């Protein structure tokens, strides 16, 4: 399948006709049977073999379907290989393991450890309406800083979206050092002289699997939407920028993405060492500078050791799978020419305070730090992030530097290219979140997008649960918008406001207690943040969390320009 443009429509149609094979039910054939036989489990023929799922509430659900060979042994740190075929019928009734990942503190709001984890983890799950035929497909890419998470998390259950006529596919991909390590030895053995983006290559392999097999589940391979949140949204931007993913999807949804600079494979750039240098330093620190020794390490031991050494899981500009920075791809009109729906949450940093620098002791110290770090941009900065409320200003500064600017920059570029682009700001504060000062925190939109409200829904143990009729109504509206966008490229919701494209006077959707149409998101924010980013790019510097009081650490004058 690798390297092929996709199966023809004829093959897709044949698979669609043959997609569900019902097991014999001899009892139903008996004359005068008093009751119907129980419904047989659905069986679907994929390109690799037949899989047996489960049928529930008008949906067919298939789990743990391999989309690539296990990336173990000599296949560790190699591009994903085709999944092997199997004989007979494969049980697809239960989730497979998540990819190997480090543990996170049990006090974290995002603490939700996988039931199992393995290096053999390249699988996906499918939720589809029983009667699906040429249904739009959404491919869900989970978040977790490219180092934790998995498609089996209960929050990502695709049943509610599937009930709206969507074929929902959720995927695993390699994480942490196993998914994102670049190293001179790995580049040397690669036919593309590249290393580092193995997690991205996994995502591309999953999209190729969808092209080959969507019709078997009632999906339309010509109407695929990629969708992700946080690191999953970052992955969406990588896929939009990757020439290897061209033609594999047709729309994109990015919830809380960032587009910070990532390392170049072989040279220092944007204030970052090369990706190969980062990998070589890690290998040396582990006492295994050679690739073969690294491959021989136990996967969990290696992952935990890399996490302790703060290995940065991120993309690499390798000249092949990711040939340029995401911001450059959008500027050069080299991104995927697809409709884009993207947004961020008003309280992103309320659950990510680890990114916050120490708070200045008073308003005077705060203003002095800003004037020192921002020079001629200081007045514009202080208008947006005033000294009168330092705590809130610091939260808003990082929210906009990481997420707000990234979203609006991509939306503006899409709009200027004449492509449909829709922006939202999730500003909803439900009671359980308000009680913990977590209004509109990072990822808090996810239960609403997946239809998970109320105590009957499954949540991570530390998650503030949205419950009540109002939360269910908001969730229904958001699912309508998201499903409509996947279906037609235009987000619409019954009994909710018309969501205008950004090109219509900088329109966006403000999602509070219920959605509302609005214009000009966060006036002045984009212009100031964009000027800061452009200056840093010209100076060869990074742009990410080095903003606000961290804009120019150690400066002691009011004349510095932000770098």
N, C-alpha and C positions, 0 to 999 in steps of 0.2 A: 504494500500500500504506500510505503514511503516513496516520495518523489512523483507519484501519479497525481494528475489533476482532479481525481475523484471518479466515482463510477458514473456511468451514463444514466440518463433519466429512465431508460428502459430497465436496466438492472434494478434501479431504485423501485420502480413500479412493481417489478416481479417480487422483490422482497416484501413490499408493502402488502401484496396480496397474500403472501405466504407467512406473514409475520407471527400469527398466533396459532399454534398447533394444539388442539384440545385433546387431552388424554381420553382414551375410551372409557365410557361409563356404561358397563354392560347391564347394570341393574335398571337403567332408564329404558332399556330396550324390552324389558320383560312385559308381556301383555298383562294389563290390569294392575300395573304397579300402583301402590297406594300413595306413594310420595315420590317426588323428583329426587334424583341422585344429587349429592353435594356437588357444587361447581368445582370443576377440575382446576388445578393451578395453571396459570398461563405459561406456555413455553414459546420462546422466540428463537429463531435461527439467526445468529450473528455470523459474521464472516469467519470467526474462529471456531464456532460450534454452537450447540443449542444450550440455552439457559432457562431454568425454571424459577419463576418468581412467585409472588403471591398476589391475590386479588382482594381488594378491600375498598369498600365505599365507592364503587364505581371507577376505581383506579387499578392499574397493574403496576407493581413495584418490583424492581430487580436491583439487587445489591451485589457489590463485590465482583463486578465483571472486569477481568483484566483488559486493559487497553494497550499494554506493552509488556515485554518480558521483565522478569524480576531483575532489578539493577544491582545484582550481587556479584561477589567474586570479581572476575575480570571485567564485568559490566559496570562496576562501581565507577562513577565519574566518566561515563561514556554516554553518548546520545542514546535515547531509548530505542530499543530494538522491537521488532514486531512481536506481538503476543503469540505464543505457540497455540496451535489448534488442539482440540481435545475431542475424544470420542464420547459418545453417549450424551447425557444431559447433565449439565453442571448445575448444582444447587446455587441459586441466587436469592436466597430468602433472608440472609443475614449479612450485616456489614462486615467487611474485611478490616484488617488492621490499618491504623493510621501510619504515616511515615514516622521513622525514628525522630525523636525530638527531646530536648531537655525538659526537666520539670520546671514549673514556675511556682512561686510561693502560694500556699493554700489560702492566703488572705486576699489574693488578687481578685478583683471583680471578674476577671477573665479566666479564673481557675476552672478548668473542666477537663481533667486528664482523660486521655483516650482509654477505652476499655482494653485495647491491646495496641502494640506498635511493632513494626517490623521494617526491615530494609526492603522486603518484598511487599510493596504497598501500592503499586501503580494500578489502581482500580478505580472504577466509577460506579455510580448508582443512577437509576432511572425511575422517575415517576411519570406515568402517562395515563391519560383518560382511556378507559376501556375501548371506546369507539374512536380513538384518535385516528385521523387521516390527514396527512399534510399539515399537521399542527405546528405552530411555531415552537422552536427549541430554545431554551435558555440553558447555557452552560455556566454553572455556579463555581467560582473560584474562591475558596475560603481565605480569610485573613489570618493574622498571627505573626506579623513581622518577618515573614518568610522563614520562620524558625519553629513555630508551633501551630497546632490546629489540625483539622482533618475534616473530610466530607461527612463523617459519621456523627458529627455533633448534633444533638437533638434540635438545636435552634435552627438548623438548616434543613429540617424535614420539608420535602418538596410537595407534600400532599395538597396544601391549600392553593398553591399556584397551579398545580396540575388540574385541580378542580375548576380552574378558570380556562381550561382548554390549552394549557401549556405542557409540552414535554420537558420536564426539568431534569437536567443531568448535573450531578455534583461529582467533583473529581478530587483525588489526592495527587500531590506532586512532591518531589523530593525537597526536603527542608534543610536549613542550617548548612553545616559544612558539607553534608552529602549532596546538597542541591545547588550550592553556589560557590564552591571552591575553585578558584583559578590557581594555576601552578605552572611554572615553566615546563616541568616534565609532562604534565597533562596536555599542554599546548603542543609539545613536540610530537606526541603520539597521535594527535588529532589530524585527520585528513584536511581539516579546515584551519589548521594552526590556531585553534581557539580552545579556550576552556572557561569554565565558570558558570555558564547559564543553563545548568542541567535541569533545574526546576522549570525554567521557561520552556526548554525543549520538551519536557514532559507535558506541559500544558498544550503545546502545539501538537504533540502526538495524540493527546486526548481529542483535540478538535478534528484531527484527521480520522480518528475512529468514529466520531460523530458523523462526519461526512459519509463514511462508508456504511454506517449502521443505523442512522436516524430513521430511515423509512421502515425498518423492521419493527420499530416501536410506535409507528404512526406519526413520526416527526418529519418535518420538511427540511432536508439538508440545505436548501436554498434560502432558508429563513432562520438563521442561527444568531442568537444574541449572546455575547459574552458579558458576564456580570460578576462583579466582585466588590468586596468591602475592605478598606484598609490595605493590607498587603495584597489582598485579592484585587483591589482596585488599582494598586500599583502594577500588578501583573497585567491588568487590562491595558494600561498605558504602554507596557512593554510589547504586548501583542499588537496594539495599534501601530507601534513603531517598527515591528519586525517584518522584514520582507518574507520570512519563512511562513508567516501566518496569513499571507494575502489569500483572499478567496475562501478562507475557512470560517469566516463569520461575516455578518451583514449589519449588525448593530452592536452598540456597546453601552453598558451601564457601569459607571464608576462611582462608588459610594465612599467618600472620604479618601481620595487618592492623594499622593504627593508626587512631585516631579523634581526632586532634588537631583543634583549631579551624582553620578556613580563613577567608579574608577574606570580608566582606560586599561586595556589588557596589559600593555607593555610599557607605558610611559606615564609619568606623573602629570596630572592635569587637574585644574580646579582646586588646587590646594590638597589634592589627595595623592597618596602613593599609587603606583600601578597595582592592578588586581593581582598580577603574578607576584609582585613583591609582598603584598599582604599574605598571600597563600604560602609563599616560601618562608616568611617569618613565622607563621603559625606552625608549619611542618618542622622547622628547626626547633621551635620552642617545645614541641611535643617529643623531640628526640628522634624523629623519623623524617629526615629531609627528603628521602627518596619516595617516589610514587608507589613502588611495590610494597614498601614497608607500610605506607599509609593504607594501602588496600588490604593489607593483612590484619589491620587493627579491627577489633570488635566494633561494630557500628555504634552501639550505645556508648561504649567507653570513649570512642573518638568524638562523638557528638557532645558528650558532657564535658570533655576536656576542652574542646573548641569553645564551648559556651563560657567556661570559666575564664578563658583567655579573651573573651569578648570578641570573638570572630564576627565581623559584620556581614550578615546575610543580605546580599544586594546584587543587582544586576551588574554585568560587566560590558563595557563597550568593546566588543570583540571583532568588529568589522564583518560579522557574518550574521549571527542571530539577532544582534542588537548593534547595528552599525553606527549609531549616533545617539547623543543624549535625547531623551524624550522631547524636551523643549525645542531642540534643533529640528527634530522630525516634524513637529507641528509648524514651526516657522517656515520650513522649506517645503511645506505641502507634501511631505513624504509619509505622512501617517495614513492609516486606513481611511478611505473615503466613505465613511459610514455615519449614520445618525448617531448622536451621542447624548446620553442623559447622565448628568453628573451633579453632585452636590456634596455638602458637608453639614456638620452639626454645630449649632451655636455654642455648645459647651464641650467641644472635643477634649480639651485639656483637663476638664474636671476629673477625669479618670486616668489621666496621663501626667500627673504632677511630677513624675520623675524627670520629665523634660525641663521643668522650671528651674531657673537659676535662683540663688538666694535672693530674697526680697530686700531691697534697700530699706534702711531703717526709718526713713521719713520721706516726705514729698520732695524736700530740697535735694536729698541724695539721689532720688530717682530722676529728677529733672536734670541734675548735673550729669548723671551717667548718660542720659539720652542726648543731651547737647554735645557731650564729648564724642559719643559714638556716631551721631547722625549729622553733625555739621549743618549744612544748609537745608537738610531735610528735617531738622529737629522740630521746627514749628508744626509742620504737617504731621509728624509722628505724634506730638503731644496733643494735637487736636483730636486725633483718633484714639489715643491711649493716654488719657490725662493722668496727672499726678494726684488728682483728687480721690482716686480709687485705685491704689497701686495693685492690689491683689487681682481685681477684675481686669485691669489693663494688661497685666502680665499674662493672664489666661488668654485674653483676646489677641495679644501680640503673637503668641506662638500658634494659636489657632489659625490666624490669617497667614502667617509665614509658611506653615506646613501645609495647610489644607485650602484655605480660602483663596489665596493667590493662585495655587495650582489649578483649582477647579475653574476659576474665572478665566485664567489664561488659556486653558484648553478650549473652553466654551467660546471665547472670543475668536480664537484661531479657526475653529470649526465654522463659526458664523461668517467670518470674513471670507472663508473659502466657499461660501454658498451652501454649506452642509447643514442639515437640521441639527440644532443644539438646544438642549433644555437644561436649565439650572434650577436646583432647589436648595433651600436652607431648611434643615430640620431643626425646629425651635420648640419642640414639644416637651413640656415638663409634667409628667404624671406624678401622682402623690408619692409613690414609693421612692421615686428618684429625688423628688424635692426634699423628702425627709432626710436624705443622706447628702444633700448639696451636690447632686449629680444630674442636674437638669440638662437634657440633651447631650449626654456624655457620648464619648466615642463608641460607636457601634450600637447606640441605643435605638436606632431606627430599625435594626434587624428584626426584632419580634413583629414589628408592624408590616414589614415587607414580606415576611414568611407566614403571617397570620397566626402568630403565637402570643395570644393575650389570655389572661386569666390563670388561675391556679392549676387548671387541668393541663396546661401546656408545660412542656419540659424546659427548664432553664438551668444554666450553670448555678451552682449552689449559692454563690454570693451576688447573684443578679437581682436588682430591684424589679419586682414583677409588675408589669402593667395589667391592671384588671378593671373591669367595669364596662358598661355599655358604651361609654364614650371612647374608650381605648379600642374596643372591637370595631366601632364605626370608623375611626381613623384608619385602622389596619385595613378594613375593607376598601376604603378609598385609595389607599396607597397601592394595594395589590391590583386594583383596577388600573391605575395609571401605569404601573410597571408591566402588567400583562398586555395592556393595549400597546405600549411602546414596542414590546417584543413582537407583537402581531403585525403592526402596521408602520412602526416608526414614529407614531404620534401618540403621546400619552393622554389618554382620556379616561374620565371616571364619571359614572352616573351620579347625578345629584351633587357634583362637585364642580368647582370653578374650571373654566377653560384654561389650560396650561399653554400659554403662548411661548413660542420660541424666543430665545434670548435676542435674536436679531430684531424683534419687535420692541424697540425702545428699551433694551436691556431688561426685558421681562424675566421674571422667575416665579417659582412657586414657593410661598412661605408656608411651611407646615407647622402650625401651632396646634391648638386644640383640634382644629380641622384645617384643611388646605385653604389658602387664599391667594389670589393673584396679586402680584406686586411688581414694582419696577425698581431699578437701580439698587442692587444689593450692596449694603454697607458702603454708602457713598464715600469716595475718597480712598478707601482701603486699597483697591487694586492698583490705582495709579501710584501711590506711595510705595507699596511693596514691589511693584514691577520696576520702578526706578531703582530701588535698592538692589534687586536681583541683577538688573542690567549692568550696574556699576561693578558689582562683584564679578560678573562674568568677564567684563573688560579687564579687570585686574587679575584674572586667573584665580579667583577665590571660590570657595564653596558657598552654597546658600542652603540653609536648612534651619537649625535651631540657634544659630549664632546671630540672634536678633535682640531687639530691646536692650536691656541693660547688659546683655552679652555681645552687643554689636561690635565693640572694640575693647576687649578686656585690657585693663591697664593703662588706657589713655588718660591723660590728665589735662587736656586742653579742650576748648570748645570749638576747635577749628577743623577737627578731623572729618574726612568724608568717609562714609560707610564703606567698608571693604570686607 
